[in-house]
């Protein structure tokens, strides 16, 4: 190996975010948090690392393979870098805020680090911004979190949005009724994740016909729900189906402009979810903008909760570019900077006299220059 690494070389899946992208992302996060705050969500800030046994307990176990671990030199205990923030918020709700009135509305923003990326999302450091509504099992909570996520995304000017509703508890309920478990269930789960109809037929046993029809039902909400409602399901699965139908219908009634699709057998990324889940997409962006859904805090024995997490990299890919700032170059010694900033200009002050202020302004990426007390736009 060559030990003389280039100074700009970073590990795979990591990158520097440069101007103006870093500023645009910060503004987008602030905008989404402002929407959440307006809906009563209070911000919390969990640490980047926690004790491994706490971070990866309960729902956090789903992220175990994606989590970096290291030894804390002070406590001599293993600690882990967060790969997702949802489970941290659940921990805070179950411990530090255990006695706070329910339902509890919390929001957050920060960075997470994962051991590996995916084909669609190769990044290993991901910005997250999201919210959790904790302490209610009412469908109104599901509707609220999806609606506020949609509002946060549209506040950034993102268009072509859709939300894909899924029910990761439906397939397990069908498999329990068909006495399908162990390796056969895992083979079936892989076939469903890859939308492999032949694999489902081979691994599904008595449940295969229904599972194939569920696989075929995925798509636009109206025909999908009609196909799902027509299925003859075992009692437990029928209860789960009713939840999905109710959320879809009430969401459409509450926010009719949301485009809804249904995927009743989707499971990847929803391993710890206990009910209706969702993914957000935007036209022209391959990866999802975020996801969320039902779960339980306290390792499954705590509060009913629902929430969402948005990924800032794909959110920024979907968002329109913000208007360029009016950058105004001020020759050295100018005294008007504060007044001009109050008028909305970004001021870039010269540190020494120059012969050609306009040329210096262009060199520094300014759109305007202060010339003889007058603001002049640069071509």
ABEGO torsion letter per residue (X at the ends): XBABBBAABBBBGBBBBBOAAAAAAAAAAAAAAAAAAAAGBBBBBBBABBBAAAAABEAAAAAAAABBBBBBAAAGBBBBBBABAAAAAAAAAABAAAABBOBBBBBBBEBBBBABBBAABABABBBBBBBBBBGBABAAAAAAAAAAAAAAAAAAGBBGBBBBBBBAAAAAAAAAAAGBBEAAAAAAAAAAAAGBAAAAAAAAEAAAAAAAAAAAABEBAAAAAAAAAABBBBAAAAAAAAAAAAAAAAAAAABAABBBBBBAABABGAAABABBBBBBBBBGBABBAEBBEBBBBGGGABBBBBBBBBBAAAAAAABBBBBBBBBBBBBBGBAAAAAAAAAGBBBBBBABBBABAAAAAAAAGBABBBBGGBBBBBX
